[in-house]
Amino acid sequence: MAVRIDGVTNRAGAAELDLRGGHPAVDFVNTVTWRGDPTRRSDHLVDFASLVGWAWHADLMSSIERRAVHAAGMSDERAARRVLRRAHHLREALHALWTSDSSDTSAVVDEYRAALRNRTLRIAGDRVRWVDQALIVDTPVNRIAIAAVALLDTVALPVVKECGDAACGWLFVDNSHQRSRRWCSSADCGNRARARRHYDHRRSR
């Protein structure tokens, strides 16, 4: 099913996902839902429009930027497909890092370097800021890579945890005082787990 948001058509889902990971890079990994359940697993980045829609949804792009990048992708569909493949590759590399499945940072490094090639320092008033030289088809992946490296550079890997519901598989930044958080959402996955324990307890009695 497709929906139109701010004048751009998107597959329903990517621009509507809960952002409960605590950081855009973690929420990007969570664009796969029910990762631990093959019967329900769903990838919400199905095309370039859904990637752009998600980046806007996660506040990595403004509405104006979103329309410009979407138009660039529609005018060069081959490049748009290439960027989508890169997004998938980066997402799985980040997931592997945060779930201790891999120590390979090469995919993240490659995307970060590519992002920096389109950035420049610009003076705005009395401040100097890194800004994009131009809005291009690569912009969504570039912004995700920069956000991911910022998080990796400041937060230890174990602080990003996997939901205690193995079927869910979503990740989250554990900012709790004693790093004791178990669920991506206590009201969602946590409640399901408590309901299952209650049911199993009653059956055992």
C-alpha positions in Angstrom: 0.0 0.0 0.0 1.3 3.5 -0.8 0.5 6.7 0.9 1.3 10.4 0.0 3.1 12.4 2.7 4.0 16.0 2.0 3.4 15.5 -1.7 5.6 12.4 -2.0 4.4 8.9 -2.5 5.8 6.3 0.0 5.1 2.8 0.9 3.0 2.8 4.0 5.1 1.8 7.0 8.6 3.3 6.6 7.5 6.8 7.4 5.2 5.6 10.2 7.4 3.2 12.2 7.8 3.8 15.9 11.1 5.6 16.7 11.9 3.9 20.0 15.6 3.1 19.5 16.8 6.3 21.1 18.9 7.5 18.2 18.3 7.8 14.4 21.0 5.2 13.6 19.4 2.7 15.9 16.0 3.4 14.5 17.4 2.9 11.0 18.4 -0.7 12.0 14.8 -1.1 13.3 13.4 -0.6 9.8 13.3 -4.4 9.8 10.4 -5.5 12.1 10.1 -8.9 13.7 13.7 -9.5 12.8 13.8 -12.7 15.0 10.6 -14.3 13.6 11.0 -15.5 10.0 7.2 -15.8 9.6 6.6 -12.1 10.5 9.9 -10.5 9.5 9.3 -7.4 7.3 11.7 -5.0 5.6 10.2 -1.5 5.4 12.9 -0.1 3.1 11.4 -1.6 0.0 12.3 1.2 -2.5 14.0 4.6 -2.7 10.8 6.5 -1.7 10.5 4.5 1.5 14.2 5.2 2.3 13.7 9.0 1.8 10.4 8.9 3.7 12.0 7.2 6.6 14.9 9.7 6.7 12.4 12.5 6.8 10.4 10.7 9.5 13.6 10.3 11.6 14.4 14.1 11.3 17.5 13.4 9.2 16.0 15.6 6.4 13.6 18.5 6.3 10.5 18.4 4.1 12.1 20.6 1.5 15.2 18.4 1.4 13.0 15.4 1.2 11.2 16.6 -1.9 14.4 17.5 -3.6 16.1 14.2 -2.9 13.0 12.2 -3.9 12.9 14.1 -7.2 16.6 13.3 -7.8 16.0 9.7 -7.2 13.0 9.6 -9.6 15.1 11.2 -12.3 17.9 8.7 -11.9 16.3 5.4 -11.0 19.5 3.4 -11.4 21.3 5.5 -8.9 18.3 5.3 -6.6 18.4 1.5 -6.6 22.2 1.6 -5.9 21.6 3.9 -2.9 18.9 1.6 -1.6 21.3 -1.4 -1.8 23.9 0.6 0.1 21.4 1.5 2.8 20.5 -2.2 3.3 24.2 -3.1 3.5 24.9 -0.3 6.0 21.9 -1.3 8.1 23.0 -4.9 8.4 26.6 -3.9 9.2 25.3 -1.7 12.0 23.1 -4.5 13.3 26.0 -6.9 13.3 28.2 -4.5 15.3 25.6 -3.8 17.9 24.6 -7.4 18.4 28.2 -8.6 18.6 27.8 -10.7 15.4 30.8 -8.9 13.8 33.7 -6.6 14.5 33.9 -5.5 10.8 33.5 -1.7 10.6 34.5 -1.5 6.9 31.0 -0.8 5.6 30.4 2.0 8.1 33.8 3.5 7.3 33.2 3.4 3.6 29.8 5.1 3.9 31.1 7.7 6.3 34.0 8.6 3.9 31.5 8.8 1.0 29.4 11.2 3.1 32.3 13.4 3.9 33.1 13.8 0.2 29.8 15.7 -0.2 30.4 17.9 2.9 32.1 21.3 3.3 32.7 23.8 6.1 30.5 26.9 5.8 30.5 30.0 8.0 27.1 31.1 9.2 27.3 34.2 11.4 29.9 33.5 14.0 29.7 29.7 13.6 31.3 27.2 11.3 29.2 24.2 10.4 29.6 21.0 8.3 26.9 21.2 5.6 26.1 19.2 2.4 27.5 20.7 -0.7 24.4 19.6 -2.6 21.3 17.5 -2.1 21.9 14.3 -4.1 20.5 10.8 -4.4 23.1 9.7 -1.8 21.9 12.2 0.8 19.8 9.8 2.9 22.6 7.2 3.3 25.1 9.9 3.9 23.1 11.4 6.7 22.5 8.0 8.3 26.2 7.1 8.1 27.2 10.4 9.8 24.6 9.8 12.5 25.9 6.3 13.0 29.5 7.3 13.4 28.6 10.0 15.8 26.8 7.4 18.0 29.6 4.8 17.6 32.2 7.4 18.6 30.4 8.4 21.8 28.5 5.3 23.1 30.0 1.9 24.0 28.7 -0.9 21.9 27.0 -2.8 24.8 24.9 0.3 25.5 22.9 -0.4 22.4 20.9 -3.5 23.3 18.6 -6.0 21.6 15.0 -6.2 22.8 14.4 -9.0 25.3 11.6 -10.3 23.0 13.7 -12.4 20.7 11.0 -12.3 18.0 10.9 -8.5 18.0 14.7 -8.1 17.5 14.6 -4.3 17.7 17.5 -2.4 19.2 17.5 0.5 21.6 20.0 2.8 23.4 19.9 1.8 27.1 20.1 5.1 29.0 18.7 3.7 32.2 20.6 4.4 35.4 21.9 0.9 35.9 21.8 -0.3 32.2 18.9 -2.6 33.3 16.4 -1.9 30.5 15.2 -5.1 28.8 12.6 -4.1 26.2 12.5 -1.7 23.3 9.0 -0.9 24.7 7.8 -1.9 28.2 4.3 -1.2 27.1 4.6 -3.4 24.0 7.1 -6.2 24.2 7.4 -6.0 28.0 3.6 -6.4 28.4 3.6 -9.3 26.0 6.3 -11.1 28.0 4.5 -10.5 31.3 1.3 -11.8 29.8 3.1 -15.0 28.6 4.6 -15.6 32.0 1.2 -15.1 33.7 -0.4 -17.6 31.2 2.4 -20.2 31.7 2.2 -19.8 35.4 -1.5 -20.5 35.4 -1.1 -23.5 33.1 1.6 -25.0 35.3 -0.7 -24.7 38.3 
